[in-house]
């Protein structure tokens, strides 16, 4: 039986497992590693605080994620794959109200980013 996302350790587990999948993904890995040249030792702790703030109410994240994504060469299929990996990771590791909230928040974030990037009307 899986448990819900309840602690900072749970958030870290989710983020680490998700980005492990991103790094192995043939569509997303080039965007993260070649184009954005993500410095993972810096990025992962930022993602821990981002998701901890959202899911646990820690208010530890103080950033603006959208501007960093605006210049990336991404299309709807990148967001679709990101969501597929994210929701799959949540489902594989957790179940409960916070797990459902994580998936809903991920979907909402992807929608807002796509809207702001003008990608929602792409075919």
N, C-alpha and C positions, 0 to 999 in steps of 0.2 A: 504494500500500500504506500502510495506517495503522500507526502505532507505538503502543506501550503508554504508559500514564501512568507517567512516570519522574522528572519534575522538578517543582519548584514552578511553573515556567512552564506545564507541562502542566495542573497543578491549576487555575491561574488561568484558563487557556483554557477548561477544562471548566466552571468555575463561572460565568464571564462569559457563555459561550454558553447555558448552562442558564437563568440568570436573565434573559437577553434574551428567551428563549422564554416564561418565566413572565410577564414584563411585557407580552407581546403576547397572552397567553391570556385569553379572556373569562371563564373560570371562576376562575382563580387570581389574575389581576391585581387585581381588586377587594379580595380578602382581603389581599394584600400591600400594596397602595398606599392603599386607602381605609380599611380597618378597622385594620390593623396600622400603617399609615403608616410603612412601612419607610424609614429614612434610608439610601439605597443606598450613599453614600460611606462610611458606617460599617459597614454590613452585609456588603458584599462582602469586605472584608479579614478579617472574622470568619469568613466561609465559606471563604476561602482557608486559614486556619489550621485550621479544623475538618476539612476534607477532606485537607489535608496531613498532619495528625496521624493520621488514619485510614489513608490510603493509603501514605504515605511514612514513617510512624513518627517524625515530627518532634517529637511531644509538645509542640507549640506552642499548642494550644488548651486553655484553662482556663475552661470555661464550663459552664452547665447549660441546654441548649437546650429541654428539655421544658416548664418552667414558662412560657416565653414563648408557647408554642403552645396551652397549655391553655385560655385564654380566647377563642381565636379561634372564630368560627362556621363550623367546618368539619365536613364529613361524609365518608363513605367515598369519594364521587365526587371530592372534592378530593385525597385521597391517591392514588386511582387515576390521576388526571390528572397529579399531581406525578410519580408513578413513570413514567408513560408518557413525559413530557417528559424526565425525567432519564435513563432508559435509552436513549431515542432520541438524546439528545445524546451520551452515552457512545459509542453504536454509530456515530454519524456521524463522531466525531473520533478514536476510539482502538480498538485491538484488542490483546488479550493478557491475561495473568493479572491485572494490576492493573485493567484495564478491567472484567473479569469480577468482580473483587472489589468495585469501585465499585458495580456494579449490585446485587450481593448485599447489600452494606452499606446501600445506599439502600432496598432492599426490607425488610431487617431493621429499620431505623430506622422506616420507615413502619408496620410491623407493631406494634412496641413502642408507638409513639405512639398508634396506633388502639386497642390493647388498654388502655393507661392512660387513654384518653379514653372508654372504653366503647363504641367504635364497631364492634367486630368482629362483634357480633351483630345489627347493623342489617340490614334487608333492602333 
